[in-house]
Amino acid sequence: MELKKIMESYKPLIAIPVIITIIAVAILAINGLDRGIDLEGGTTADLKLQKSIDESQLESLISEGIGSSEVDVKSINSTNANVEIGGEVNVITFKSTLNGTADILSFRTIGPVLSAAALTQVYWAIAIAFLFMSITVFIIFRNFVPSMAVILAALSDILIAAGGMSLFGIPLSIASVGALLLLIGYSVDTDILLTTRLLKRREGTITERALESMKTGLTMSAAAIGAMAALYIVTVFFIPSASTLAEIAAVLIIGLIADILATWLMNLGILRWYLERGRR
């Protein structure tokens, strides 16, 4: 009953995801987004440690050997380490710098031209995915207000996820962009579930149809968040060398939480307003 009462006074709830989205955009404007090696350019190496060494010692060893202060040990444990270096580094020089402390398992250098091309492709991928998603939504519903509600919810998800990436220092990379594209699909999925049940079905009141769709949608979201949380915990604590998986999981967790707010507060509120206005 309490949930029904809350849903009946839905208009103030629309402001919550809107305010959070504005805050996310402000964070993005102030902090910007860090870019990963594949989009910024630089060198990344996976190492098998031969001696016991901590993070600061390994960073100092590599920095002194290659003459660069842009060395970041992304993850390290007793046997393995992952290192990122700003700029191009010769593999022979890098190997001699390690001086028997570690062996190179993998080594990759990305130049500025290739990274700039990759960044351009990332922007195009996001823009084209969003464009085709919007066209598909308009074709399905053929109604401006419900279609715009779905598109605004998806846009809010992406902006909040990007703001979370900026806030928590998650770099923009090919992997995290993949997570953002997944969010577009997931957001549209939950929004179409809600919109279809409210617009197409006639049994029950608007509130009853909304509650029914909410139960299904929140179950889906909870399962997805739980799976991503498990992936994040396992990666951080047991497979620290697979930091890319942790970044993907973190982006999806932020975006999925944002999707709950955008779908069940903003989109639902807009649809209720639209349906009640139509009745009048």
C-alpha positions as CSV (number, residue, x, y, z in Angstrom):
1,M,0.0,0.0,0.0
2,E,2.8,2.4,0.8
3,L,4.4,1.8,-2.6
4,K,1.0,2.5,-4.2
5,K,0.7,5.8,-2.3
6,I,4.2,6.8,-3.4
7,M,3.5,6.0,-7.0
8,E,0.2,8.0,-6.9
9,S,2.3,11.2,-6.0
10,Y,4.9,10.5,-8.7
11,K,5.6,14.0,-10.0
12,P,8.2,15.0,-7.4
13,L,10.0,11.7,-8.0
14,I,10.8,12.6,-11.6
15,A,13.2,15.3,-10.2
16,I,15.4,12.8,-8.4
17,P,17.1,11.2,-11.5
18,V,17.1,14.6,-13.2
19,I,19.1,16.1,-10.4
20,I,21.5,13.1,-10.2
21,T,22.0,13.4,-14.0
22,I,22.8,17.1,-13.7
23,I,25.3,16.4,-10.9
24,A,26.9,13.7,-13.0
25,V,27.3,16.1,-15.9
26,A,28.9,18.7,-13.5
27,I,31.4,16.1,-12.3
28,L,32.3,15.3,-15.9
29,A,32.7,18.9,-16.7
30,I,35.0,19.5,-13.7
31,N,37.0,16.3,-13.5
32,G,36.8,15.0,-17.1
33,L,37.5,11.4,-17.9
34,D,40.8,9.6,-17.7
35,R,41.6,7.7,-20.8
36,G,43.1,4.2,-20.9
37,I,46.3,3.3,-22.8
38,D,44.3,2.1,-25.8
39,L,42.8,5.6,-26.2
40,E,45.5,7.8,-24.7
41,G,48.5,6.1,-26.1
42,G,51.4,4.6,-24.1
43,T,52.7,1.2,-23.0
44,T,51.3,-1.6,-21.0
45,A,53.1,-4.7,-19.7
46,D,52.1,-7.8,-17.8
47,L,55.0,-9.1,-15.6
48,K,55.8,-12.3,-13.8
49,L,57.7,-11.3,-10.6
50,Q,60.9,-13.1,-9.8
51,K,61.6,-11.2,-6.6
52,S,59.5,-9.9,-3.8
53,I,58.8,-6.2,-4.5
54,D,56.0,-3.8,-3.6
55,E,54.2,-1.3,-5.8
56,S,56.3,1.8,-5.0
57,Q,59.6,-0.1,-5.4
58,L,58.5,-1.4,-8.8
59,E,57.4,2.0,-10.0
60,S,60.7,3.6,-8.9
61,L,62.7,0.8,-10.5
62,I,60.9,1.3,-13.9
63,S,60.8,5.1,-13.7
64,E,64.6,5.4,-13.1
65,G,65.4,2.8,-15.8
66,I,63.4,4.4,-18.6
67,G,63.6,8.0,-17.4
68,S,59.9,8.6,-17.1
69,S,57.7,9.6,-14.2
70,E,54.5,8.4,-15.9
71,V,54.7,4.9,-14.5
72,D,51.6,3.4,-12.9
73,V,51.4,-0.1,-11.4
74,K,47.8,-1.0,-12.0
75,S,47.8,-4.2,-10.0
76,I,50.4,-6.3,-8.2
77,N,50.5,-9.5,-6.1
78,S,53.2,-12.0,-5.0
79,T,53.6,-13.4,-8.6
80,N,52.2,-10.9,-11.2
81,A,52.0,-7.2,-11.9
82,N,50.4,-5.0,-14.5
83,V,52.2,-1.8,-15.4
84,E,51.1,1.2,-17.6
85,I,53.6,3.8,-18.9
86,G,52.7,7.1,-20.5
87,G,54.5,7.2,-23.8
88,E,56.2,4.7,-26.1
89,V,58.9,2.5,-24.6
90,N,61.4,0.2,-26.3
91,V,60.8,-3.4,-25.2
92,I,64.6,-4.1,-25.0
93,T,65.1,-1.0,-22.8
94,F,62.2,-2.1,-20.6
95,K,63.5,-5.6,-20.2
96,S,67.0,-4.4,-19.2
97,T,65.3,-2.0,-16.7
98,L,63.7,-4.9,-14.9
99,N,67.2,-6.4,-14.2
100,G,66.0,-9.8,-13.3
101,T,63.2,-8.5,-11.0
102,A,60.5,-9.7,-13.3
103,D,60.0,-11.4,-16.7
104,I,57.7,-9.9,-19.4
105,L,54.6,-11.9,-20.1
106,S,53.1,-9.5,-22.5
107,F,54.1,-6.0,-23.8
108,R,52.1,-3.6,-25.9
109,T,52.8,-0.1,-27.1
110,I,50.2,2.1,-28.7
111,G,51.3,5.3,-30.5
112,P,49.4,8.6,-30.5
113,V,48.1,8.3,-34.0
114,L,46.5,4.9,-33.4
115,S,45.1,6.0,-30.0
116,A,43.5,9.1,-31.6
117,A,41.9,7.0,-34.3
118,A,40.6,4.6,-31.7
119,L,39.1,7.5,-29.7
120,T,37.3,8.8,-32.8
121,Q,35.9,5.4,-33.4
122,V,34.7,5.2,-29.8
123,Y,32.7,8.4,-30.2
124,W,31.2,7.2,-33.5
125,A,30.3,3.9,-31.9
126,I,28.4,5.5,-29.1
127,A,26.7,8.1,-31.3
128,I,25.6,5.5,-33.9
129,A,24.4,3.1,-31.2
130,F,22.3,5.8,-29.6
131,L,21.0,7.0,-33.0
132,F,19.8,3.5,-34.1
133,M,18.3,2.9,-30.6
134,S,16.3,6.1,-30.9
135,I,15.1,5.2,-34.4
136,T,14.0,1.7,-33.2
137,V,12.1,3.1,-30.2
138,F,10.2,5.6,-32.4
139,I,9.4,2.8,-34.9
140,I,8.1,0.6,-32.0
141,F,5.9,3.1,-30.3
142,R,5.2,5.7,-33.0
143,N,4.4,8.2,-30.3
144,F,6.5,11.1,-29.3
145,V,6.2,11.3,-25.5
146,P,6.7,7.6,-24.7
147,S,9.5,7.4,-27.2
148,M,11.3,10.4,-25.8
149,A,10.8,9.1,-22.2
150,V,12.7,5.9,-23.2
151,I,15.5,7.9,-24.9
152,L,15.9,10.3,-22.0
153,A,16.1,7.4,-19.6
154,A,18.9,5.8,-21.7
155,L,20.7,9.1,-21.9
156,S,20.4,9.6,-18.2
157,D,21.9,6.1,-17.6
158,I,24.9,6.9,-19.8
159,L,25.6,10.3,-18.3
160,I,25.3,9.0,-14.7
161,A,27.6,6.1,-15.5
162,A,30.1,8.4,-17.1
163,G,29.9,10.7,-14.1
164,G,30.6,7.7,-11.9
165,M,33.6,6.8,-14.0
166,S,34.9,10.3,-13.6
167,L,34.2,10.3,-9.8
168,F,35.8,7.0,-9.1
169,G,38.7,7.3,-11.5
170,I,37.6,4.5,-13.9
171,P,39.4,5.2,-17.2
172,L,37.6,5.5,-20.6
173,S,38.9,2.5,-22.6
174,I,37.7,0.1,-25.2
175,A,36.4,-2.2,-22.5
176,S,34.5,0.5,-20.5
177,V,33.0,1.8,-23.8
178,G,31.7,-1.7,-24.3
179,A,30.1,-1.5,-20.9
180,L,28.5,1.8,-21.8
181,L,27.1,0.3,-25.0
182,L,25.7,-2.6,-23.0
183,L,24.0,-0.1,-20.7
184,I,22.2,1.4,-23.7
185,G,20.7,-2.0,-24.6
186,Y,19.8,-2.8,-21.0
187,S,18.2,0.6,-20.4
188,V,16.0,0.2,-23.5
189,D,15.1,-3.3,-22.4
190,T,13.7,-2.2,-19.0
191,D,12.1,0.9,-20.5
192,I,10.3,-1.0,-23.3
193,L,9.1,-3.5,-20.7
194,L,7.5,-0.6,-18.7
195,T,6.2,1.3,-21.7
196,T,4.7,-1.7,-23.3
197,R,2.8,-2.8,-20.2
198,L,1.5,0.6,-19.5
199,L,0.4,1.5,-23.0
200,K,-0.5,-1.8,-24.6
201,R,-2.3,-3.6,-21.7
202,R,-5.8,-2.6,-20.6
203,E,-6.4,-4.8,-17.6
204,G,-6.0,-3.1,-14.1
205,T,-5.3,0.5,-13.3
206,I,-2.2,2.4,-14.4
207,T,-0.7,1.9,-10.9
208,E,-1.4,-1.8,-10.9
209,R,0.2,-2.3,-14.3
210,A,3.2,-0.2,-13.2
211,L,3.6,-2.3,-10.1
212,E,3.5,-5.5,-12.1
213,S,6.2,-4.3,-14.5
214,M,8.3,-2.9,-11.6
215,K,8.4,-6.3,-10.0
216,T,9.7,-7.9,-13.2
217,G,12.1,-5.1,-13.9
218,L,13.6,-4.8,-10.5
219,T,14.1,-8.6,-10.3
220,M,16.1,-8.3,-13.6
221,S,18.1,-5.4,-12.4
222,A,18.9,-7.0,-9.0
223,A,20.1,-10.1,-10.7
224,A,22.3,-8.2,-13.1
225,I,23.7,-6.0,-10.3
226,G,24.4,-9.1,-8.1
227,A,26.2,-10.8,-11.0
228,M,28.4,-7.7,-11.7
229,A,29.1,-7.2,-7.9
230,A,30.3,-10.8,-7.7
231,L,32.5,-10.3,-10.8
232,Y,34.0,-7.1,-9.3
233,I,34.7,-8.7,-5.9
234,V,36.3,-11.9,-7.4
235,T,38.4,-9.8,-9.8
236,V,39.6,-7.3,-7.2
237,F,40.5,-9.8,-4.5
238,F,41.4,-13.0,-6.4
239,I,42.4,-11.9,-9.9
240,P,43.9,-8.4,-9.6
241,S,45.8,-8.8,-12.9
242,A,42.4,-8.8,-14.7
243,S,41.7,-5.2,-13.8
244,T,39.8,-4.6,-17.0
245,L,37.0,-7.0,-15.8
246,A,36.8,-5.0,-12.6
247,E,36.4,-1.7,-14.6
248,I,33.7,-3.2,-16.8
249,A,31.8,-4.5,-13.7
250,A,32.1,-1.2,-11.9
251,V,30.7,0.8,-14.9
252,L,27.8,-1.7,-15.2
253,I,27.0,-1.5,-11.5
254,I,26.8,2.3,-11.6
255,G,24.8,2.3,-14.8
256,L,22.4,-0.4,-13.6
257,I,21.7,1.5,-10.4
258,A,21.2,4.7,-12.5
259,D,18.8,2.7,-14.7
260,I,16.6,1.8,-11.7
261,L,16.2,5.5,-11.0
262,A,15.8,6.6,-14.6
263,T,13.2,3.9,-15.4
264,W,11.1,3.6,-12.3
265,L,11.1,7.3,-11.3
266,M,11.6,9.4,-14.4
267,N,10.2,7.2,-17.2
268,L,7.4,5.9,-15.2
269,G,6.5,9.4,-14.0
270,I,6.5,10.8,-17.6
271,L,4.3,7.9,-18.8
272,R,1.8,8.4,-15.9
273,W,1.6,12.1,-16.7
274,Y,1.1,11.3,-20.4
275,L,-1.7,8.7,-19.7
276,E,-3.5,10.7,-17.2
277,R,-3.3,13.8,-19.4
278,G,-4.7,11.7,-22.3
279,R,-7.7,10.6,-20.1
280,R,-8.5,14.2,-19.3
